[in-house]
């Protein structure tokens, strides 16, 4: 993800008519995609290696609890930024509700973590 103001790029809205991960059920690097894109080809090679998959799974299971704590972090930062969100809404023409967007982000994160956990533990 890019700078703080581009945090939304990780949750389906990239702007400039580019959207990513509309669904929390899109695998990040490896999903069997046969595209010729160099990034896909690069990461696909890692996942062909059983030792890499085992190490990836092991590391995921070590850190997933920390990742799950992001839910609290997002809510705390959302609460902290509430006043700024009101001023931002006045400055820019959009109809987004700050609390609703925080809720959507938290839901997306929970679903994404659950999906990745299921997929990674299949390795």
N, CA, C and O atoms as a printed pandas DataFrame, in Angstrom:
     atom_number atom_name residue_name chain_id  residue_number  x_coord  y_coord  z_coord
0              1         N          UNK        A               1    0.847   -1.175    0.000
1              2        CA          UNK        A               1    0.000    0.000    0.000
2              3         C          UNK        A               1    0.888    1.232    0.000
3              4         O          UNK        A               1    2.045    1.186    0.418
4              5         N          UNK        A               2    0.353    2.280   -0.454
5              6        CA          UNK        A               2    1.119    3.508   -0.548
6              7         C          UNK        A               2    1.007    4.355    0.700
7              8         O          UNK        A               2    0.829    3.836    1.802
8              9         N          UNK        A               3    1.109    5.636    0.525
9             10        CA          UNK        A               3    1.008    6.561    1.658
10            11         C          UNK        A               3   -0.319    6.398    2.393
11            12         O          UNK        A               3   -1.246    5.763    1.891
12            13         N          UNK        A               4   -0.395    6.971    3.571
13            14        CA          UNK        A               4   -1.594    6.823    4.396
14            15         C          UNK        A               4   -2.872    7.162    3.656
15            16         O          UNK        A               4   -3.896    6.506    3.847
16            17         N          UNK        A               5   -2.821    8.178    2.816
17            18        CA          UNK        A               5   -4.049    8.569    2.124
18            19         C          UNK        A               5   -4.450    7.552    1.064
19            20         O          UNK        A               5   -5.552    7.634    0.522
20            21         N          UNK        A               6   -3.590    6.610    0.761
21            22        CA          UNK        A               6   -3.919    5.568   -0.199
22            23         C          UNK        A               6   -4.228    4.238    0.483
23            24         O          UNK        A               6   -4.233    3.192   -0.166
24            25         N          UNK        A               7   -4.485    4.276    1.782
25            26        CA          UNK        A               7   -4.747    3.055    2.528
26            27         C          UNK        A               7   -5.917    2.291    1.927
27            28         O          UNK        A               7   -5.967    1.062    1.986
28            29         N          UNK        A               8   -6.857    3.031    1.348
29            30        CA          UNK        A               8   -8.028    2.385    0.767
30            31         C          UNK        A               8   -7.678    1.489   -0.416
31            32         O          UNK        A               8   -8.477    0.628   -0.784
32            33         N          UNK        A               9   -6.508    1.669   -1.020
33            34        CA          UNK        A               9   -6.127    0.831   -2.151
34            35         C          UNK        A               9   -6.062   -0.635   -1.763
35            36         O          UNK        A               9   -6.237   -1.502   -2.619
36            37         N          UNK        A              10   -5.821   -0.927   -0.525
37            38        CA          UNK        A              10   -5.741   -2.311   -0.084
38            39         C          UNK        A              10   -7.091   -2.942    0.155
39            40         O          UNK        A              10   -7.169   -4.130    0.468
40            41         N          UNK        A              11   -8.146   -2.183    0.016
41            42        CA          UNK        A              11   -9.476   -2.684    0.353
42            43         C          UNK        A              11  -10.466   -2.507   -0.779
43            44         O          UNK        A              11  -11.658   -2.322   -0.535
44            45         N          UNK        A              12   -9.988   -2.560   -2.020
45            46        CA          UNK        A              12  -10.891   -2.598   -3.149
46            47         C          UNK        A              12  -11.041   -1.325   -3.933
47            48         O          UNK        A              12  -11.620   -1.355   -5.020
48            49         N          UNK        A              13  -10.555   -0.213   -3.447
49            50        CA          UNK        A              13  -10.745    1.041   -4.168
50            51         C          UNK        A              13   -9.401    1.676   -4.461
51            52         O          UNK        A              13   -8.775    2.259   -3.575
52            53         N          UNK        A              14   -8.959    1.563   -5.702
53            54        CA          UNK        A              14   -7.675    2.119   -6.069
54            55         C          UNK        A              14   -7.762    3.473   -6.715
55            56         O          UNK        A              14   -6.734    4.119   -6.919
56            57         N          UNK        A              15   -8.945    3.926   -7.044
57            58        CA          UNK        A              15   -9.077    5.188   -7.751
58            59         C          UNK        A              15   -8.593    5.040   -9.179
59            60         O          UNK        A              15   -8.151    3.965   -9.585
60            61         N          UNK        A              16   -8.673    6.102   -9.929
61            62        CA          UNK        A              16   -8.232    6.090  -11.324
62            63         C          UNK        A              16   -8.809    4.902  -12.092
63            64         O          UNK        A              16   -8.147    4.341  -12.966
64            65         N          UNK        A              17  -10.024    4.526  -11.768
65            66        CA          UNK        A              17  -10.720    3.416  -12.418
66            67         C          UNK        A              17  -10.008    2.073  -12.252
67            68         O          UNK        A              17  -10.188    1.174  -13.073
68            69         N          UNK        A              18   -9.214    1.933  -11.212
69            70        CA          UNK        A              18   -8.550    0.672  -10.914
70            71         C          UNK        A              18   -9.048    0.190   -9.558
71            72         O          UNK        A              18   -9.006    0.923   -8.570
72            73         N          UNK        A              19   -9.507   -1.022   -9.527
73            74        CA          UNK        A              19   -9.997   -1.587   -8.278
74            75         C          UNK        A              19   -9.293   -2.907   -8.017
75            76         O          UNK        A              19   -8.989   -3.658   -8.943
76            77         N          UNK        A              20   -9.040   -3.177   -6.749
77            78        CA          UNK        A              20   -8.319   -4.368   -6.347
78            79         C          UNK        A              20   -9.061   -5.068   -5.221
79            80         O          UNK        A              20   -9.617   -4.419   -4.335
80            81         N          UNK        A              21   -9.068   -6.377   -5.258
81            82        CA          UNK        A              21   -9.618   -7.175   -4.163
82            83         C          UNK        A              21  -11.020   -6.734   -3.757
83            84         O          UNK        A              21  -11.281   -6.464   -2.584
84            85         N          UNK        A              22  -11.917   -6.664   -4.736
85            86        CA          UNK        A              22  -13.313   -6.356   -4.400
86            87         C          UNK        A              22  -13.818   -7.351   -3.367
87            88         O          UNK        A              22  -14.574   -7.006   -2.460
88            89         N          UNK        A              23  -13.388   -8.572   -3.525
89            90        CA          UNK        A              23  -13.785   -9.619   -2.601
90            91         C          UNK        A              23  -12.633   -9.902   -1.652
91            92         O          UNK        A              23  -11.467   -9.854   -2.044
92            93         N          UNK        A              24  -12.960  -10.192   -0.429
93            94        CA          UNK        A              24  -11.914  -10.581    0.517
94            95         C          UNK        A              24  -11.421  -11.986    0.195
95            96         O          UNK        A              24  -10.501  -12.495    0.835
96            97         N          UNK        A              25  -12.045  -12.607   -0.805
97            98        CA          UNK        A              25  -11.698  -13.981   -1.167
98            99         C          UNK        A              25  -10.867  -14.049   -2.445
99           100         O          UNK        A              25  -11.032  -14.966   -3.250
100          101         N          UNK        A              26   -9.984  -13.090   -2.627
101          102        CA          UNK        A              26   -9.040  -13.105   -3.740
102          103         C          UNK        A              26   -7.660  -13.370   -3.161
103          104         O          UNK        A              26   -7.179  -12.619   -2.313
104          105         N          UNK        A              27   -7.033  -14.429   -3.619
105          106        CA          UNK        A              27   -5.697  -14.741   -3.119
106          107         C          UNK        A              27   -4.740  -13.661   -3.595
107          108         O          UNK        A              27   -4.872  -13.174   -4.718
108          109         N          UNK        A              28   -3.790  -13.284   -2.774
109          110        CA          UNK        A              28   -2.918  -12.163   -3.096
110          111         C          UNK        A              28   -1.970  -12.460   -4.243
111          112         O          UNK        A              28   -2.102  -11.848   -5.303
112          113         N          UNK        A              29   -1.030  -13.361   -4.082
113          114        CA          UNK        A              29   -0.040  -13.574   -5.124
114          115         C          UNK        A              29   -0.321  -14.814   -5.944
115          116         O          UNK        A              29   -0.153  -14.801   -7.163
116          117         N          UNK        A              30   -0.735  -15.856   -5.313
117          118        CA          UNK        A              30   -0.868  -17.120   -6.016
118          119         C          UNK        A              30   -2.306  -17.592   -5.983
119          120         O          UNK        A              30   -2.866  -17.861   -4.920
120          121         N          UNK        A              31   -2.887  -17.686   -7.147
121          122        CA          UNK        A              31   -4.242  -18.218   -7.227
122          123         C          UNK        A              31   -4.407  -19.093   -8.457
123          124         O          UNK        A              31   -5.525  -19.314   -8.923
124          125         N          UNK        A              32   -3.294  -19.591   -8.983
125          126        CA          UNK        A              32   -3.359  -20.405  -10.177
126          127         C          UNK        A              32   -3.501  -19.576  -11.437
127          128         O          UNK        A              32   -3.697  -20.124  -12.522
128          129         N          UNK        A              33   -3.406  -18.266  -11.309
129          130        CA          UNK        A              33   -3.535  -17.361  -12.444
130          131         C          UNK        A              33   -2.446  -17.667  -13.458
131          132         O          UNK        A              33   -1.275  -17.787  -13.097
132          133         N          UNK        A              34   -2.820  -17.793  -14.714
133          134        CA          UNK        A              34   -1.857  -18.112  -15.766
134          135         C          UNK        A              34   -1.476  -16.883  -16.574
135          136         O          UNK        A              34   -0.925  -17.011  -17.667
136          137         N          UNK        A              35   -1.754  -15.719  -16.067
137          138        CA          UNK        A              35   -1.403  -14.480  -16.748
138          139         C          UNK        A              35    0.097  -14.431  -17.010
139          140         O          UNK        A              35    0.884  -15.042  -16.287
140          141         N          UNK        A              36    0.479  -13.708  -18.039
141          142        CA          UNK        A              36    1.902  -13.565  -18.344
142          143         C          UNK        A              36    2.540  -12.433  -17.540
143          144         O          UNK        A              36    3.723  -12.143  -17.716
144          145         N          UNK        A              37    1.780  -11.799  -16.671
145          146        CA          UNK        A              37    2.325  -10.718  -15.852
146          147         C          UNK        A              37    3.519  -11.229  -15.056
147          148         O          UNK        A              37    3.453  -12.287  -14.430
148          149         N          UNK        A              38    4.602  -10.473  -15.086
149          150        CA          UNK        A              38    5.842  -10.934  -14.451
150          151         C          UNK        A              38    5.687  -11.152  -12.947
151          152         O          UNK        A              38    6.296  -12.068  -12.395
152          153         N          UNK        A              39    4.891  -10.334  -12.281
153          154        CA          UNK        A              39    4.690  -10.512  -10.845
154          155         C          UNK        A              39    4.019  -11.827  -10.527
155          156         O          UNK        A              39    4.411  -12.519   -9.587
156          157         N          UNK        A              40    3.018  -12.175  -11.299
157          158        CA          UNK        A              40    2.319  -13.445  -11.087
158          159         C          UNK        A              40    3.270  -14.607  -11.340
159          160         O          UNK        A              40    3.306  -15.565  -10.568
160          161         N          UNK        A              41    4.039  -14.521  -12.421
161          162        CA          UNK        A              41    4.987  -15.602  -12.727
162          163         C          UNK        A              41    6.042  -15.735  -11.630
163          164         O          UNK        A              41    6.415  -16.846  -11.253
164          165         N          UNK        A              42    6.516  -14.608  -11.123
165          166        CA          UNK        A              42    7.546  -14.609  -10.082
166          167         C          UNK        A              42    7.051  -15.311   -8.820
167          168         O          UNK        A              42    7.719  -16.208   -8.306
168          169         N          UNK        A              43    5.891  -14.911   -8.322
169          170        CA          UNK        A              43    5.387  -15.488   -7.080
170          171         C          UNK        A              43    4.899  -16.917   -7.266
171          172         O          UNK        A              43    4.957  -17.717   -6.333
172          173         N          UNK        A              44    4.423  -17.243   -8.450
173          174        CA          UNK        A              44    3.981  -18.607   -8.718
174          175         C          UNK        A              44    5.126  -19.590   -8.514
175          176         O          UNK        A              44    4.917  -20.701   -8.026
176          177         N          UNK        A              45    6.326  -19.186   -8.885
177          178        CA          UNK        A              45    7.480  -20.069   -8.726
178          179         C          UNK        A              45    7.707  -20.442   -7.258
179          180         O          UNK        A              45    8.038  -21.589   -6.957
180          181         N          UNK        A              46    7.535  -19.498   -6.359
181          182        CA          UNK        A              46    7.693  -19.798   -4.935
182          183         C          UNK        A              46    6.713  -20.872   -4.485
183          184         O          UNK        A              46    7.082  -21.809   -3.778
184          185         N          UNK        A              47    5.474  -20.726   -4.899
185          186        CA          UNK        A              47    4.435  -21.627   -4.415
186          187         C          UNK        A              47    4.496  -23.008   -5.047
187          188         O          UNK        A              47    3.750  -23.901   -4.646
188          189         N          UNK        A              48    5.359  -23.198   -6.016
189          190        CA          UNK        A              48    5.585  -24.531   -6.577
190          191         C          UNK        A              48    6.518  -25.348   -5.684
191          192         O          UNK        A              48    6.598  -26.569   -5.820
192          193         N          UNK        A              49    7.211  -24.687   -4.786
193          194        CA          UNK        A              49    8.197  -25.332   -3.916
194          195         C          UNK        A              49    7.533  -25.774   -2.608
195          196         O          UNK        A              49    7.072  -24.929   -1.841
196          197         N          UNK        A              50    7.478  -27.086   -2.342
197          198        CA          UNK        A              50    6.833  -27.575   -1.114
198          199         C          UNK        A              50    7.468  -27.026    0.166
199          200         O          UNK        A              50    6.769  -26.785    1.151
200          201         N          UNK        A              51    8.789  -26.827    0.156
201          202        CA          UNK        A              51    9.450  -26.277    1.344
202          203         C          UNK        A              51    9.014  -24.840    1.593
203          204         O          UNK        A              51    8.806  -24.435    2.737
204          205         N          UNK        A              52    8.878  -24.075    0.519
205          206        CA          UNK        A              52    8.408  -22.697    0.668
206          207         C          UNK        A              52    6.988  -22.681    1.212
207          208         O          UNK        A              52    6.686  -21.926    2.137
208          209         N          UNK        A              53    6.108  -23.513    0.641
209          210        CA          UNK        A              53    4.718  -23.558    1.109
210          211         C          UNK        A              53    4.649  -23.925    2.589
211          212         O          UNK        A              53    3.864  -23.344    3.338
212          213         N          UNK        A              54    5.464  -24.878    3.007
213          214        CA          UNK        A              54    5.471  -25.282    4.424
214          215         C          UNK        A              54    5.957  -24.137    5.311
215          216         O          UNK        A              54    5.387  -23.889    6.374
216          217         N          UNK        A              55    7.010  -23.440    4.878
217          218        CA          UNK        A              55    7.530  -22.307    5.663
218          219         C          UNK        A              55    6.526  -21.161    5.689
219          220         O          UNK        A              55    6.368  -20.489    6.708
220          221         N          UNK        A              56    5.851  -20.941    4.569
221          222        CA          UNK        A              56    4.835  -19.886    4.458
222          223         C          UNK        A              56    3.691  -20.168    5.429
223          224         O          UNK        A              56    3.241  -19.286    6.160
224          225         N          UNK        A              57    3.233  -21.414    5.417
225          226        CA          UNK        A              57    2.148  -21.825    6.312
226          227         C          UNK        A              57    2.569  -21.674    7.775
227          228         O          UNK        A              57    1.808  -21.163    8.596
228          229         N          UNK        A              58    3.779  -22.118    8.091
229          230        CA          UNK        A              58    4.269  -22.016    9.467
230          231         C          UNK        A              58    4.310  -20.561    9.915
231          232         O          UNK        A              58    3.849  -20.227   11.007
232          233         N          UNK        A              59    4.861  -19.701    9.071
233          234        CA          UNK        A              59    4.973  -18.281    9.438
234          235         C          UNK        A              59    3.597  -17.643    9.564
235          236         O          UNK        A              59    3.363  -16.861   10.485
236          237         N          UNK        A              60    2.690  -17.961    8.657
237          238        CA          UNK        A              60    1.331  -17.424    8.734
238          239         C          UNK        A              60    0.711  -17.752   10.089
239          240         O          UNK        A              60    0.127  -16.887   10.741
240          241         N          UNK        A              61    0.844  -19.000   10.502
241          242        CA          UNK        A              61    0.236  -19.417   11.767
242          243         C          UNK        A              61    0.909  -18.781   12.975
243          244         O          UNK        A              61    0.303  -18.689   14.043
244          245         N          UNK        A              62    2.150  -18.343   12.822
245          246        CA          UNK        A              62    2.837  -17.624   13.892
246          247         C          UNK        A              62    2.339  -16.184   14.025
247          248         O          UNK        A              62    2.278  -15.648   15.132
248          249         N          UNK        A              63    1.986  -15.565   12.910
249          250        CA          UNK        A              63    1.651  -14.130   12.942
250          251         C          UNK        A              63    0.167  -13.814   12.791
251          252         O          UNK        A              63   -0.227  -12.662   12.969
252          253         N          UNK        A              64   -0.655  -14.786   12.473
253          254        CA          UNK        A              64   -2.057  -14.457   12.193
254          255         C          UNK        A              64   -2.774  -13.835   13.389
255          256         O          UNK        A              64   -3.694  -13.039   13.199
256          257         N          UNK        A              65   -2.382  -14.174   14.602
257          258        CA          UNK        A              65   -2.981  -13.540   15.778
258          259         C          UNK        A              65   -2.687  -12.052   15.827
259          260         O          UNK        A              65   -3.542  -11.254   16.210
260          261         N          UNK        A              66   -1.475  -11.681   15.439
261          262        CA          UNK        A              66   -1.111  -10.261   15.392
262          263         C          UNK        A              66   -1.913   -9.538   14.316
263          264         O          UNK        A              66   -2.351   -8.403   14.504
264          265         N          UNK        A              67   -2.096  -10.207   13.200
265          266        CA          UNK        A              67   -2.857   -9.614   12.100
266          267         C          UNK        A              67   -4.311   -9.422   12.522
267          268         O          UNK        A              67   -4.933   -8.416   12.181
268          269         N          UNK        A              68   -4.843  -10.375   13.255
269          270        CA          UNK        A              68   -6.229  -10.274   13.715
270          271         C          UNK        A              68   -6.433   -9.070   14.626
271          272         O          UNK        A              68   -7.541   -8.540   14.707
272          273         N          UNK        A              69   -5.382   -8.632   15.313
273          274        CA          UNK        A              69   -5.475   -7.447   16.174
274          275         C          UNK        A              69   -5.666   -6.160   15.378
275          276         O          UNK        A              69   -5.953   -5.111   15.956
276          277         N          UNK        A              70   -5.508   -6.232   14.061
277          278        CA          UNK        A              70   -5.715   -5.041   13.238
278          279         C          UNK        A              70   -7.137   -4.519   13.362
279          280         O          UNK        A              70   -7.379   -3.328   13.168
280          281         N          UNK        A              71   -8.072   -5.390   13.679
281          282        CA          UNK        A              71   -9.459   -4.961   13.841
282          283         C          UNK        A              71   -9.557   -3.866   14.897
283          284         O          UNK        A              71  -10.189   -2.834   14.670
284          285         N          UNK        A              72   -8.939   -4.087   16.037
285          286        CA          UNK        A              72   -8.948   -3.076   17.101
286          287         C          UNK        A              72   -8.215   -1.818   16.670
287          288         O          UNK        A              72   -8.659   -0.706   16.954
288          289         N          UNK        A              73   -7.095   -1.992   15.985
289          290        CA          UNK        A              73   -6.310   -0.859   15.509
290          291         C          UNK        A              73   -7.140    0.017   14.570
291          292         O          UNK        A              73   -7.152    1.241   14.703
292          293         N          UNK        A              74   -7.829   -0.612   13.625
293          294        CA          UNK        A              74   -8.647    0.139   12.667
294          295         C          UNK        A              74   -9.748    0.898   13.389
295          296         O          UNK        A              74   -9.994    2.064   13.080
296          297         N          UNK        A              75  -10.414    0.263   14.344
297          298        CA          UNK        A              75  -11.481    0.945   15.082
298          299         C          UNK        A              75  -10.924    2.118   15.886
299          300         O          UNK        A              75  -11.508    3.201   15.887
300          301         N          UNK        A              76   -9.806    1.908   16.564
301          302        CA          UNK        A              76   -9.203    2.991   17.356
302          303         C          UNK        A              76   -8.809    4.171   16.477
303          304         O          UNK        A              76   -9.082    5.321   16.823
304          305         N          UNK        A              77   -8.176    3.898   15.354
305          306        CA          UNK        A              77   -7.764    4.983   14.456
306          307         C          UNK        A              77   -8.980    5.633   13.808
307          308         O          UNK        A              77   -8.992    6.844   13.583
308          309         N          UNK        A              78   -9.991    4.845   13.509
309          310        CA          UNK        A              78  -11.225    5.404   12.963
310          311         C          UNK        A              78  -11.884    6.360   13.935
311          312         O          UNK        A              78  -12.352    7.429   13.545
312          313         N          UNK        A              79  -11.920    5.974   15.203
313          314        CA          UNK        A              79  -12.476    6.852   16.234
314          315         C          UNK        A              79  -11.645    8.125   16.361
315          316         O          UNK        A              79  -12.185    9.227   16.464
316          317         N          UNK        A              80  -10.335    7.957   16.351
317          318        CA          UNK        A              80   -9.424    9.092   16.488
318          319         C          UNK        A              80   -9.590   10.096   15.337
319          320         O          UNK        A              80   -9.470   11.305   15.537
320          321         N          UNK        A              81   -9.863    9.587   14.148
321          322        CA          UNK        A              81   -9.956   10.437   12.958
322          323         C          UNK        A              81  -11.365   10.958   12.677
323          324         O          UNK        A              81  -11.591   11.592   11.646
324          325         N          UNK        A              82  -12.303   10.703   13.569
325          326        CA          UNK        A              82  -13.693   11.096   13.338
326          327         C          UNK        A              82  -13.831   12.579   13.018
327          328         O          UNK        A              82  -14.489   12.935   12.041
328          329         N          UNK        A              83  -13.227   13.447   13.817
329          330        CA          UNK        A              83  -13.348   14.891   13.578
330          331         C          UNK        A              83  -12.757   15.263   12.220
331          332         O          UNK        A              83  -13.339   16.049   11.474
332          333         N          UNK        A              84  -11.619   14.701   11.917
333          334        CA          UNK        A              84  -10.985   14.956   10.627
334          335         C          UNK        A              84  -11.870   14.469    9.484
335          336         O          UNK        A              84  -11.934   15.106    8.432
336          337         N          UNK        A              85  -12.549   13.348    9.684
337          338        CA          UNK        A              85  -13.433   12.807    8.650
338          339         C          UNK        A              85  -14.580   13.764    8.355
339          340         O          UNK        A              85  -14.984   13.915    7.202
340          341         N          UNK        A              86  -15.102   14.406    9.387
341          342        CA          UNK        A              86  -16.178   15.390    9.196
342          343         C          UNK        A              86  -15.668   16.546    8.347
343          344         O          UNK        A              86  -16.337   16.977    7.408
344          345         N          UNK        A              87  -14.486   17.045    8.678
345          346        CA          UNK        A              87  -13.905   18.158    7.920
346          347         C          UNK        A              87  -13.545   17.732    6.498
347          348         O          UNK        A              87  -13.697   18.510    5.555
348          349         N          UNK        A              88  -13.075   16.515    6.349
349          350        CA          UNK        A              88  -12.742   15.991    5.029
350          351         C          UNK        A              88  -13.987   15.918    4.150
351          352         O          UNK        A              88  -13.945   16.246    2.964
352          353         N          UNK        A              89  -15.084   15.487    4.744
353          354        CA          UNK        A              89  -16.335   15.369    3.986
354          355         C          UNK        A              89  -16.817   16.740    3.522
355          356         O          UNK        A              89  -17.409   16.865    2.450
356          357         N          UNK        A              90  -16.563   17.763    4.329
357          358        CA          UNK        A              90  -16.942   19.120    3.937
358          359         C          UNK        A              90  -16.056   19.638    2.809
359          360         O          UNK        A              90  -16.512   20.402    1.958
360          361         N          UNK        A              91  -14.794   19.225    2.800
361          362        CA          UNK        A              91  -13.843   19.711    1.799
362          363         C          UNK        A              91  -13.991   19.011    0.451
363          364         O          UNK        A              91  -13.726   19.614   -0.589
364          365         N          UNK        A              92  -14.404   17.763    0.457
365          366        CA          UNK        A              92  -14.481   16.979   -0.767
366          367         C          UNK        A              92  -15.920   16.550   -1.015
367          368         O          UNK        A              92  -16.687   16.324   -0.079
368          369         N          UNK        A              93  -16.262   16.446   -2.254
369          370        CA          UNK        A              93  -17.638   16.083   -2.606
370          371         C          UNK        A              93  -17.773   14.567   -2.703
371          372         O          UNK        A              93  -17.525   13.971   -3.751
372          373         N          UNK        A              94  -18.159   13.974   -1.623
373          374        CA          UNK        A              94  -18.484   12.553   -1.619
374          375         C          UNK        A              94  -19.543   12.321   -0.547
375          376         O          UNK        A              94  -19.722   13.130    0.363
376          377         N          UNK        A              95  -20.220   11.228   -0.676
377          378        CA          UNK        A              95  -21.306   10.920    0.256
378          379         C          UNK        A              95  -20.948    9.765    1.189
379          380         O          UNK        A              95  -21.835    9.078    1.696
380          381         N          UNK        A              96  -19.666    9.552    1.414
381          382        CA          UNK        A              96  -19.249    8.429    2.246
382          383         C          UNK        A              96  -19.405    8.755    3.725
383          384         O          UNK        A              96  -19.059    9.847    4.178
384          385         N          UNK        A              97  -19.923    7.807    4.452
385          386        CA          UNK        A              97  -20.071    7.940    5.891
386          387         C          UNK        A              97  -18.849    7.307    6.559
387          388         O          UNK        A              97  -18.553    6.134    6.332
388          389         N          UNK        A              98  -18.149    8.076    7.373
389          390        CA          UNK        A              98  -16.901    7.619    7.988
390          391         C          UNK        A              98  -17.098    6.334    8.803
391          392         O          UNK        A              98  -16.356    5.369    8.621
392          393         N          UNK        A              99  -18.071    6.316    9.679
393          394        CA          UNK        A              99  -18.303    5.136   10.525
394          395         C          UNK        A              99  -18.633    3.911    9.670
395          396         O          UNK        A              99  -18.187    2.802    9.964
396          397         N          UNK        A             100  -19.410    4.122    8.622
397          398        CA          UNK        A             100  -19.762    3.016    7.728
398          399         C          UNK        A             100  -18.520    2.481    7.009
399          400         O          UNK        A             100  -18.363    1.270    6.853
400          401         N          UNK        A             101  -17.646    3.382    6.574
401          402        CA          UNK        A             101  -16.429    2.959    5.890
402          403         C          UNK        A             101  -15.488    2.204    6.831
403          404         O          UNK        A             101  -14.854    1.231    6.423
404          405         N          UNK        A             102  -15.393    2.643    8.072
405          406        CA          UNK        A             102  -14.579    1.931    9.061
406          407         C          UNK        A             102  -15.158    0.537    9.289
407          408         O          UNK        A             102  -14.416   -0.442    9.368
408          409         N          UNK        A             103  -16.463    0.450    9.393
409          410        CA          UNK        A             103  -17.119   -0.841    9.579
410          411         C          UNK        A             103  -16.853   -1.762    8.389
411          412         O          UNK        A             103  -16.578   -2.948    8.567
412          413         N          UNK        A             104  -16.936   -1.216    7.179
413          414        CA          UNK        A             104  -16.667   -2.020    5.981
414          415         C          UNK        A             104  -15.225   -2.517    5.970
415          416         O          UNK        A             104  -14.960   -3.669    5.624
416          417         N          UNK        A             105  -14.298   -1.646    6.350
417          418        CA          UNK        A             105  -12.893   -2.041    6.374
418          419         C          UNK        A             105  -12.667   -3.155    7.390
419          420         O          UNK        A             105  -11.946   -4.114    7.110
420          421         N          UNK        A             106  -13.274   -3.036    8.559
421          422        CA          UNK        A             106  -13.118   -4.059    9.593
422          423         C          UNK        A             106  -13.707   -5.391    9.133
423          424         O          UNK        A             106  -13.113   -6.447    9.349
424          425         N          UNK        A             107  -14.869   -5.334    8.503
425          426        CA          UNK        A             107  -15.490   -6.554    7.988
426          427         C          UNK        A             107  -14.611   -7.188    6.924
427          428         O          UNK        A             107  -14.385   -8.398    6.929
428          429         N          UNK        A             108  -14.114   -6.354    6.005
429          430        CA          UNK        A             108  -13.250   -6.847    4.937
430          431         C          UNK        A             108  -12.022   -7.531    5.532
431          432         O          UNK        A             108  -11.646   -8.619    5.095
432          433         N          UNK        A             109  -11.401   -6.905    6.521
433          434        CA          UNK        A             109  -10.205   -7.482    7.144
434          435         C          UNK        A             109  -10.505   -8.827    7.800
435          436         O          UNK        A             109   -9.750   -9.784    7.632
436          437         N          UNK        A             110  -11.599   -8.899    8.540
437          438        CA          UNK        A             110  -11.952  -10.156    9.209
438          439         C          UNK        A             110  -12.181  -11.266    8.184
439          440         O          UNK        A             110  -11.702  -12.388    8.352
440          441         N          UNK        A             111  -12.920  -10.941    7.121
441          442        CA          UNK        A             111  -13.199  -11.933    6.086
442          443         C          UNK        A             111  -11.922  -12.334    5.353
443          444         O          UNK        A             111  -11.722  -13.504    5.026
444          445         N          UNK        A             112  -11.063  -11.353    5.102
445          446        CA          UNK        A             112   -9.805  -11.616    4.398
446          447         C          UNK        A             112   -8.901  -12.525    5.228
447          448         O          UNK        A             112   -8.321  -13.473    4.699
448          449         N          UNK        A             113   -8.780  -12.244    6.509
449          450        CA          UNK        A             113   -7.946  -13.066    7.383
450          451         C          UNK        A             113   -8.486  -14.493    7.439
451          452         O          UNK        A             113   -7.715  -15.450    7.368
452          453         N          UNK        A             114   -9.791  -14.640    7.565
453          454        CA          UNK        A             114  -10.400  -15.975    7.613
454          455         C          UNK        A             114  -10.170  -16.721    6.304
455          456         O          UNK        A             114   -9.846  -17.909    6.307
456          457         N          UNK        A             115  -10.339  -16.021    5.189
457          458        CA          UNK        A             115  -10.131  -16.652    3.884
458          459         C          UNK        A             115   -8.675  -17.091    3.718
459          460         O          UNK        A             115   -8.402  -18.231    3.341
460          461         N          UNK        A             116   -7.744  -16.176    4.004
461          462        CA          UNK        A             116   -6.327  -16.520    3.865
462          463         C          UNK        A             116   -5.942  -17.665    4.791
463          464         O          UNK        A             116   -5.160  -18.537    4.413
464          465         N          UNK        A             117   -6.485  -17.666    5.995
465          466        CA          UNK        A             117   -6.192  -18.737    6.938
466          467         C          UNK        A             117   -6.615  -20.089    6.367
467          468         O          UNK        A             117   -5.869  -21.065    6.446
468          469         N          UNK        A             118   -7.797  -20.136    5.800
469          470        CA          UNK        A             118   -8.285  -21.378    5.192
470          471         C          UNK        A             118   -7.396  -21.801    4.030
471          472         O          UNK        A             118   -6.998  -22.962    3.936
472          473         N          UNK        A             119   -7.084  -20.855    3.143
473          474        CA          UNK        A             119   -6.284  -21.179    1.963
474          475         C          UNK        A             119   -4.860  -21.590    2.325
475          476         O          UNK        A             119   -4.354  -22.591    1.819
476          477         N          UNK        A             120   -4.225  -20.834    3.184
477          478        CA          UNK        A             120   -2.827  -21.107    3.538
478          479         C          UNK        A             120   -2.699  -22.424    4.292
479          480         O          UNK        A             120   -1.720  -23.148    4.112
480          481         N          UNK        A             121   -3.671  -22.738    5.127
481          482        CA          UNK        A             121   -3.587  -23.983    5.890
482          483         C          UNK        A             121   -3.909  -25.218    5.058
483          484         O          UNK        A             121   -3.853  -26.340    5.563
484          485         N          UNK        A             122   -4.245  -25.019    3.789
485          486        CA          UNK        A             122   -4.382  -26.150    2.863
486          487         C          UNK        A             122   -3.020  -26.604    2.344
487          488         O          UNK        A             122   -2.901  -27.702    1.800
488          489         N          UNK        A             123   -1.996  -25.774    2.505
489          490        CA          UNK        A             123   -0.653  -26.108    1.987
490          491         C          UNK        A             123   -0.120  -27.339    2.685
491          492         O          UNK        A             123    0.991  -27.781    2.393
